[in-house]
Amino acid sequence: MTIEQEIHTQAEAAKAASYPLAALPPGIRNDALCAMAQALTDCRAVILQANAADMEEAAAAGMKSSYLDRLHLDDARIEGMAEGLRLTAGLPDPLGREDFSVRRPNGLEIRRLRVPLGVIGIIYEARPNVTSDAVGLCIKSGNAVLLRGGSDALRSNRAVVDVLARAAYAAGVPHGAVQLLAMKDRAAVDVMTHLTGLLDVIIPRGGAGLIRRIVESSTVPVIETGAGVCHVYVDRAADLTTALRIVRDAKVSRPSVCNAAETLLVHEDAASAFLPRLAEVLRADGVELRGCARTLAILPDAVPAVEEDWRTEYGELILSVRVVPDIAAAIAHINRYNTGHSESIVTNDIHAAHRFQHEVDASTVYVNVSTRFTDGFEFGFGAEIGISTQKLHVRGPMGLDALTSTKYLVYGDGQVRSPADIP
């Protein structure tokens, strides 16, 4: 069997399972999620063994530390995956909810309900915890799922999917609803992105290169996610101690993720007081600072920033720094270089805060909060399928509602459009 034939077979199985899955009662779907969570806990040794083999191979291949961090699983991360499934099970059911109804003058009764998208394809790099989140959210929302994880995480993803699928099927989920393309050949992605009629949507999660490749080549509709050139702007009216805590968290707490800050903007009135304090703290954390000319005048040990720095998602302990004359310049910089992900202002000026939130174009705009909170778990969604940086269908952290569409149910008593009676 060729790769194309194998993938088509799996996609057809997912499509066939999607119809009974959409009709499955919410109690069965929730029980399945709880069973999956318990299975992860019970089978953690098998999963960790598979992950250790992936980690060893990735390290030998010279993968950078930020990538290894995304790939790594341990007891705490597996428990986090299980807890995410339990929390998702406890969320309100997204299906069957009526969000519109009307009775027309001609007697037609029209209702609109939330229904599953159908079959969701997810293409992602490393981060095997994404596997668990994706499967859980899809089952809760009544969608079948076809997964294609990074080749470096193949053993980990296979182990996680095997555990989850067995538990889900035993709990009543239709066989075939959970599929993993367990192959390293990159041709699998090209086949997957052309499964028009079998996949209803593709969601890529990963770096800018992966996302761009999928968006440009796919004949299946794509929800663009993930790329995160996020900024923190320290305003002239900022409390500098608060700003220091927020910037450090946004950059250092987990630099490899898409909601980590990559660029710091500082109002010129705050720069001389703030930047030396920040540099002392961040350098102790191992952060490399890359600064504009005005930053270098205050921090001569910083690396000179170049144009490309302002548009780069580092994914590691590097922070570009620019001193700006006012809030207008900060907003203009952000709207020029950001990726529509997450932006934050630190200020005690309510007017500056409101202006920043209204004029910055991004999915999530914070006041006095770290950008690291752009996350489905933190937003109360239980987990997330990704963070959409586009504007059509959904934007921001994508929870259960983002995985549904609508269906109109229309009731009548013989109404026709034709004005003439049929003899």
FILO-759134 format. One record per residue (C-alpha): residue in three letters; x, y, z. Coordinates in nm, 2 decimals. Layout:
% FILO-759134
REC  type       X       Y       Z
REC   ALA       X       Y       Z
...
This chain:
% FILO-759134
REC  type       X       Y       Z
REC   MET    0.00    0.00    0.00
REC   THR    0.14    0.34   -0.09
REC   ILE    0.15    0.63    0.15
REC   GLU   -0.13    0.80   -0.04
REC   GLN   -0.35    0.49   -0.02
REC   GLU   -0.27    0.44    0.35
REC   ILE   -0.36    0.80    0.43
REC   HIS   -0.68    0.79    0.22
REC   THR   -0.78    0.47    0.41
REC   GLN   -0.73    0.63    0.74
REC   ALA   -0.92    0.95    0.64
REC   GLU   -1.21    0.75    0.50
REC   ALA   -1.23    0.56    0.83
REC   ALA   -1.24    0.89    1.02
REC   LYS   -1.50    1.03    0.79
REC   ALA   -1.72    0.72    0.84
REC   ALA   -1.68    0.75    1.22
REC   SER   -1.76    1.12    1.22
REC   TYR   -2.13    1.06    1.15
REC   PRO   -2.22    0.84    1.45
REC   LEU   -1.98    1.04    1.66
REC   ALA   -2.17    1.36    1.59
REC   ALA   -2.49    1.19    1.72
REC   LEU   -2.33    1.04    2.03
REC   PRO   -2.49    1.15    2.35
REC   PRO   -2.28    1.39    2.56
REC   GLY   -2.26    1.15    2.85
REC   ILE   -2.08    0.89    2.64
REC   ARG   -1.84    1.15    2.51
REC   ASN   -1.77    1.28    2.86
REC   ASP   -1.72    0.92    2.99
REC   ALA   -1.48    0.86    2.71
REC   LEU   -1.27    1.16    2.81
REC   CYS   -1.25    1.05    3.17
REC   ALA   -1.15    0.70    3.06
REC   MET   -0.88    0.85    2.84
REC   ALA   -0.75    1.06    3.13
REC   GLN   -0.73    0.75    3.35
REC   ALA   -0.56    0.55    3.07
REC   LEU   -0.29    0.82    3.04
REC   THR   -0.21    0.79    3.41
REC   ASP   -0.22    0.41    3.41
REC   CYS    0.00    0.38    3.10
REC   ARG    0.25    0.66    3.17
REC   ALA    0.54    0.42    3.19
REC   VAL    0.49    0.31    2.83
REC   ILE    0.45    0.67    2.71
REC   LEU    0.76    0.79    2.90
REC   GLN    0.96    0.50    2.75
REC   ALA    0.86    0.60    2.40
REC   ASN    0.93    0.97    2.47
REC   ALA    1.28    0.89    2.61
REC   ALA    1.36    0.72    2.28
REC   ASP    1.24    1.03    2.09
REC   MET    1.44    1.26    2.32
REC   GLU    1.76    1.06    2.28
REC   GLU    1.73    1.06    1.90
REC   ALA    1.65    1.43    1.89
REC   ALA    1.94    1.52    2.12
REC   ALA    2.18    1.31    1.91
REC   ALA    2.06    1.50    1.60
REC   GLY    2.16    1.83    1.76
REC   MET    1.81    1.97    1.81
REC   LYS    1.82    2.30    2.01
REC   SER    1.71    2.31    2.37
REC   SER    1.38    2.49    2.30
REC   TYR    1.28    2.21    2.07
REC   LEU    1.38    1.95    2.32
REC   ASP    1.17    2.12    2.58
REC   ARG    0.86    2.11    2.36
REC   LEU    0.93    1.74    2.29
REC   HIS    0.99    1.63    2.65
REC   LEU    0.73    1.45    2.86
REC   ASP    0.75    1.37    3.23
REC   ASP    0.51    1.26    3.50
REC   ALA    0.40    1.62    3.56
REC   ARG    0.32    1.68    3.19
REC   ILE    0.14    1.36    3.15
REC   GLU   -0.07    1.44    3.46
REC   GLY   -0.14    1.78    3.30
REC   MET   -0.26    1.61    2.99
REC   ALA   -0.49    1.39    3.19
REC   GLU   -0.62    1.69    3.39
REC   GLY   -0.69    1.87    3.07
REC   LEU   -0.91    1.58    2.95
REC   ARG   -1.10    1.58    3.28
REC   LEU   -1.15    1.95    3.27
REC   THR   -1.27    1.93    2.91
REC   ALA   -1.52    1.65    3.01
REC   GLY   -1.66    1.89    3.28
REC   LEU   -1.72    2.18    3.03
REC   PRO   -2.07    2.25    2.89
REC   ASP   -2.15    2.05    2.58
REC   PRO   -2.10    2.26    2.27
REC   LEU   -2.34    2.06    2.05
REC   GLY   -2.71    2.10    2.00
REC   ARG   -2.72    2.45    2.15
REC   GLU   -2.97    2.68    1.99
REC   ASP   -2.83    3.02    1.92
REC   PHE   -3.10    3.16    1.69
REC   SER   -3.47    3.10    1.63
REC   VAL   -3.74    3.29    1.44
REC   ARG   -4.09    3.24    1.31
REC   ARG   -4.13    3.40    0.97
REC   PRO   -4.45    3.57    0.84
REC   ASN   -4.51    3.27    0.60
REC   GLY   -4.52    3.03    0.90
REC   LEU   -4.17    2.89    0.87
REC   GLU   -4.00    2.81    1.20
REC   ILE   -3.62    2.84    1.17
REC   ARG   -3.37    2.73    1.43
REC   ARG   -2.99    2.73    1.42
REC   LEU   -2.79    2.47    1.62
REC   ARG   -2.42    2.41    1.69
REC   VAL   -2.29    2.10    1.52
REC   PRO   -1.95    1.94    1.47
REC   LEU   -1.72    2.05    1.19
REC   GLY   -1.68    1.68    1.09
REC   VAL   -1.32    1.56    1.04
REC   ILE   -1.04    1.78    1.17
REC   GLY   -0.69    1.73    1.05
REC   ILE   -0.42    1.86    1.28
REC   ILE   -0.05    1.90    1.17
REC   TYR    0.19    1.99    1.44
REC   GLU    0.56    1.98    1.55
REC   ALA    0.69    1.82    1.86
REC   ARG    0.48    1.88    2.18
REC   PRO    0.32    1.54    2.22
REC   ASN    0.09    1.69    2.48
REC   VAL   -0.08    1.86    2.19
REC   THR   -0.19    1.50    2.08
REC   SER   -0.39    1.45    2.40
REC   ASP   -0.55    1.80    2.39
REC   ALA   -0.64    1.76    2.02
REC   VAL   -0.81    1.42    2.07
REC   GLY   -0.99    1.53    2.38
REC   LEU   -1.13    1.85    2.23
REC   CYS   -1.23    1.68    1.91
REC   ILE   -1.42    1.40    2.08
REC   LYS   -1.59    1.64    2.32
REC   SER   -1.71    1.85    2.02
REC   GLY   -1.82    1.54    1.82
REC   ASN   -1.54    1.56    1.56
REC   ALA   -1.32    1.28    1.43
REC   VAL   -0.96    1.37    1.41
REC   LEU   -0.66    1.28    1.18
REC   LEU   -0.33    1.37    1.34
REC   ARG    0.01    1.42    1.18
REC   GLY    0.27    1.51    1.45
REC   GLY    0.63    1.59    1.40
REC   SER    0.85    1.30    1.29
REC   ASP    1.08    1.35    1.59
REC   ALA    0.79    1.28    1.82
REC   LEU    0.66    0.97    1.63
REC   ARG    0.71    0.72    1.91
REC   SER    0.56    0.95    2.17
REC   ASN    0.26    1.03    1.96
REC   ARG    0.20    0.67    1.86
REC   ALA    0.21    0.57    2.23
REC   VAL   -0.03    0.85    2.33
REC   VAL   -0.27    0.78    2.05
REC   ASP   -0.27    0.41    2.11
REC   VAL   -0.36    0.46    2.48
REC   LEU   -0.63    0.73    2.41
REC   ALA   -0.79    0.54    2.12
REC   ARG   -0.83    0.22    2.31
REC   ALA   -0.98    0.39    2.60
REC   ALA   -1.22    0.60    2.38
REC   TYR   -1.34    0.30    2.18
REC   ALA   -1.40    0.10    2.49
REC   ALA   -1.61    0.38    2.62
REC   GLY   -1.83    0.39    2.31
REC   VAL   -1.66    0.63    2.07
REC   PRO   -1.70    0.49    1.71
REC   HIS   -1.39    0.30    1.59
REC   GLY   -1.19    0.51    1.34
REC   ALA   -1.26    0.84    1.50
REC   VAL   -0.90    0.88    1.63
REC   GLN   -0.63    0.85    1.36
REC   LEU   -0.26    0.91    1.36
REC   LEU   -0.05    0.92    1.05
REC   ALA    0.24    0.72    1.19
REC   MET    0.49    0.78    0.92
REC   LYS    0.80    1.01    0.89
REC   ASP    0.78    1.07    0.52
REC   ARG    0.71    1.44    0.46
REC   ALA    0.50    1.35    0.16
REC   ALA    0.23    1.26    0.41
REC   VAL    0.17    1.63    0.48
REC   ASP    0.11    1.70    0.11
REC   VAL   -0.13    1.42    0.08
REC   MET   -0.32    1.53    0.39
REC   THR   -0.36    1.89    0.27
REC   HIS   -0.53    1.76   -0.04
REC   LEU   -0.79    1.54    0.13
REC   THR   -1.08    1.76    0.01
REC   GLY   -1.41    1.59    0.08
REC   LEU   -1.26    1.38    0.36
REC   LEU   -1.12    1.65    0.59
REC   ASP   -1.34    1.95    0.67
REC   VAL   -1.06    2.17    0.81
REC   ILE   -0.68    2.15    0.88
REC   ILE   -0.53    2.32    1.18
REC   PRO   -0.15    2.36    1.17
REC   ARG    0.04    2.41    1.49
REC   GLY    0.41    2.49    1.48
REC   GLY    0.66    2.74    1.35
REC   ALA    0.60    3.01    1.09
REC   GLY    0.75    2.79    0.82
REC   LEU    0.52    2.50    0.87
REC   ILE    0.21    2.72    0.89
REC   ARG    0.30    2.91    0.58
REC   ARG    0.36    2.59    0.39
REC   ILE    0.02    2.45    0.49
REC   VAL   -0.17    2.77    0.41
REC   GLU   -0.01    2.81    0.07
REC   SER   -0.05    2.45   -0.05
REC   SER   -0.37    2.31    0.11
REC   THR   -0.69    2.26   -0.08
REC   VAL   -0.86    2.19    0.25
REC   PRO   -0.97    2.50    0.45
REC   VAL   -0.70    2.60    0.70
REC   ILE   -0.72    2.78    1.03
REC   GLU   -0.39    2.96    1.07
REC   THR   -0.24    2.93    1.42
REC   GLY    0.06    2.97    1.64
REC   ALA    0.32    3.22    1.51
REC   GLY    0.39    3.45    1.80
REC   VAL    0.59    3.76    1.78
REC   CYS    0.45    3.90    2.10
REC   HIS    0.53    4.24    2.26
REC   VAL    0.53    4.39    2.60
REC   TYR    0.52    4.78    2.61
REC   VAL    0.63    4.95    2.93
REC   ASP    0.45    5.28    2.93
REC   ARG    0.57    5.61    3.10
REC   ALA    0.31    5.55    3.36
REC   ALA    0.41    5.20    3.44
REC   ASP    0.49    5.07    3.79
REC   LEU    0.84    4.95    3.72
REC   THR    0.84    4.67    3.97
REC   THR    0.52    4.53    3.81
REC   ALA    0.67    4.58    3.47
REC   LEU    0.99    4.39    3.57
REC   ARG    0.78    4.09    3.70
REC   ILE    0.56    4.09    3.38
REC   VAL    0.85    4.11    3.13
REC   ARG    1.05    3.84    3.31
REC   ASP    0.75    3.60    3.32
REC   ALA    0.66    3.67    2.95
REC   LYS    1.02    3.60    2.84
REC   VAL    1.16    3.35    3.08
REC   SER    0.88    3.13    3.22
REC   ARG    0.87    2.92    2.90
REC   PRO    1.05    3.09    2.61
REC   SER    0.98    2.81    2.35
REC   VAL    0.60    2.87    2.34
REC   CYS    0.41    3.10    2.11
REC   ASN    0.28    3.33    2.38
REC   ALA    0.63    3.42    2.51
REC   ALA    0.74    3.78    2.46
REC   GLU    1.00    3.84    2.19
REC   THR    1.02    4.22    2.18
REC   LEU    1.01    4.47    2.46
REC   LEU    0.91    4.83    2.39
REC   VAL    0.99    5.10    2.66
REC   HIS    0.87    5.46    2.67
REC   GLU    1.17    5.69    2.66
REC   ASP    1.07    5.85    2.99
REC   ALA    1.09    5.51    3.17
REC   ALA    1.39    5.36    2.98
REC   SER    1.68    5.50    3.19
REC   ALA    1.52    5.38    3.52
REC   PHE    1.38    5.05    3.39
REC   LEU    1.63    4.90    3.15
REC   PRO    1.93    4.86    3.39
REC   ARG    1.71    4.69    3.64
REC   LEU    1.57    4.46    3.38
REC   ALA    1.91    4.38    3.23
REC   GLU    2.04    4.27    3.57
REC   VAL    1.75    4.03    3.62
REC   LEU    1.73    3.89    3.27
REC   ARG    2.10    3.84    3.23
REC   ALA    2.09    3.63    3.55
REC   ASP    1.83    3.42    3.37
REC   GLY    2.06    3.38    3.07
REC   VAL    1.86    3.61    2.84
REC   GLU    2.05    3.78    2.55
REC   LEU    1.93    4.14    2.49
REC   ARG    1.93    4.29    2.14
REC   GLY    1.87    4.66    2.14
REC   CYS    1.81    4.96    1.93
REC   ALA    2.06    5.25    1.93
REC   ARG    1.88    5.42    2.22
REC   THR    1.88    5.09    2.42
REC   LEU    2.26    5.05    2.35
REC   ALA    2.32    5.39    2.50
REC   ILE    2.17    5.27    2.83
REC   LEU    2.28    4.91    2.80
REC   PRO    2.62    4.91    2.61
REC   ASP    2.66    4.53    2.67
REC   ALA    2.35    4.45    2.46
REC   VAL    2.38    4.31    2.11
REC   PRO    2.29    4.56    1.84
REC   ALA    1.95    4.48    1.70
REC   VAL    1.89    4.45    1.32
REC   GLU    1.57    4.49    1.13
REC   GLU    1.51    4.11    1.12
REC   ASP    1.50    4.10    1.50
REC   TRP    1.18    4.30    1.52
REC   ARG    1.00    4.03    1.32
REC   THR    1.16    3.72    1.46
REC   GLU    1.00    3.46    1.69
REC   TYR    1.31    3.35    1.87
REC   GLY    1.15    3.07    2.08
REC   GLU    1.45    3.09    2.31
REC   LEU    1.62    3.32    2.57
REC   ILE    1.66    3.62    2.34
REC   LEU    1.47    3.95    2.38
REC   SER    1.48    4.25    2.14
REC   VAL    1.44    4.59    2.30
REC   ARG    1.34    4.92    2.15
REC   VAL    1.30    5.26    2.32
REC   VAL    1.00    5.45    2.18
REC   PRO    0.91    5.82    2.21
REC   ASP    0.54    5.76    2.30
REC   ILE    0.25    5.52    2.30
REC   ALA    0.17    5.60    1.93
REC   ALA    0.51    5.47    1.83
REC   ALA    0.47    5.16    2.04
REC   ILE    0.13    5.08    1.88
REC   ALA    0.27    5.15    1.53
REC   HIS    0.57    4.92    1.59
REC   ILE    0.34    4.64    1.72
REC   ASN    0.10    4.66    1.43
REC   ARG    0.38    4.66    1.18
REC   TYR    0.57    4.36    1.32
REC   ASN    0.33    4.15    1.52
REC   THR    0.17    3.82    1.41
REC   GLY   -0.18    3.89    1.56
REC   HIS   -0.11    3.68    1.87
REC   SER   -0.08    3.85    2.21
REC   GLU    0.03    4.20    2.31
REC   SER    0.06    4.37    2.66
REC   ILE    0.09    4.72    2.80
REC   VAL    0.21    4.79    3.15
REC   THR    0.07    5.12    3.27
REC   ASN   -0.13    5.29    3.54
REC   ASP   -0.28    5.53    3.30
REC   ILE   -0.63    5.41    3.22
REC   HIS   -0.65    5.63    2.90
REC   ALA   -0.32    5.47    2.77
REC   ALA   -0.45    5.13    2.85
REC   HIS   -0.78    5.18    2.66
REC   ARG   -0.60    5.33    2.36
REC   PHE   -0.36    5.04    2.35
REC   GLN   -0.64    4.78    2.37
REC   HIS   -0.85    4.95    2.10
REC   GLU   -0.57    5.03    1.85
REC   VAL   -0.35    4.72    1.87
REC   ASP   -0.45    4.46    1.62
REC   ALA   -0.41    4.12    1.78
REC   SER   -0.62    3.83    1.91
REC   THR   -0.55    3.91    2.27
REC   VAL   -0.45    4.25    2.42
REC   TYR   -0.36    4.27    2.79
REC   VAL   -0.32    4.55    3.04
REC   ASN   -0.07    4.48    3.33
REC   VAL   -0.07    4.10    3.25
REC   SER    0.19    3.87    3.10
REC   THR    0.14    3.75    2.75
REC   ARG    0.18    3.39    2.88
REC   PHE   -0.19    3.37    2.97
REC   THR   -0.30    3.33    2.61
REC   ASP   -0.39    2.97    2.65
REC   GLY   -0.70    2.76    2.64
REC   PHE   -0.65    2.62    2.99
REC   GLU   -0.59    2.97    3.14
REC   PHE   -0.90    3.11    2.96
REC   GLY   -1.12    2.83    3.11
REC   PHE   -1.16    2.63    2.79
REC   GLY   -1.01    2.31    2.95
REC   ALA   -0.76    2.28    2.67
REC   GLU   -0.71    2.43    2.33
REC   ILE   -0.67    2.31    1.98
REC   GLY   -0.45    2.61    1.89
REC   ILE   -0.44    2.99    1.90
REC   SER   -0.59    3.13    1.59
REC   THR   -0.41    3.44    1.45
REC   GLN   -0.65    3.49    1.17
REC   LYS   -0.99    3.67    1.17
REC   LEU   -1.22    3.44    0.99
REC   HIS   -1.42    3.17    1.18
REC   VAL   -1.23    3.20    1.51
REC   ARG   -0.96    3.42    1.67
REC   GLY   -0.75    3.36    1.97
REC   PRO   -0.74    3.05    2.19
REC   MET   -0.96    2.79    2.02
REC   GLY   -1.17    2.58    2.26
REC   LEU   -1.48    2.37    2.20
REC   ASP   -1.70    2.63    2.03
REC   ALA   -1.43    2.69    1.77
REC   LEU   -1.46    2.33    1.66
REC   THR   -1.83    2.36    1.58
REC   SER   -2.03    2.50    1.29
REC   THR   -2.40    2.56    1.25
REC   LYS   -2.70    2.38    1.10
REC   TYR   -3.04    2.54    1.03
REC   LEU   -3.35    2.33    1.11
REC   VAL   -3.66    2.46    0.93
REC   TYR   -4.02    2.35    1.01
REC   GLY   -4.32    2.42    0.80
REC   ASP   -4.67    2.29    0.69
REC   GLY   -4.65    2.28    0.32
REC   GLN   -4.50    2.62    0.23
REC   VAL   -4.36    2.65   -0.13
REC   ARG   -4.18    2.94   -0.31
REC   SER   -4.38    2.91   -0.63
REC   PRO   -4.69    3.14   -0.64
REC   ALA   -4.87    2.89   -0.86
REC   ASP   -5.06    2.59   -0.71
REC   ILE   -4.96    2.25   -0.83
REC   PRO   -5.26    2.08   -0.99
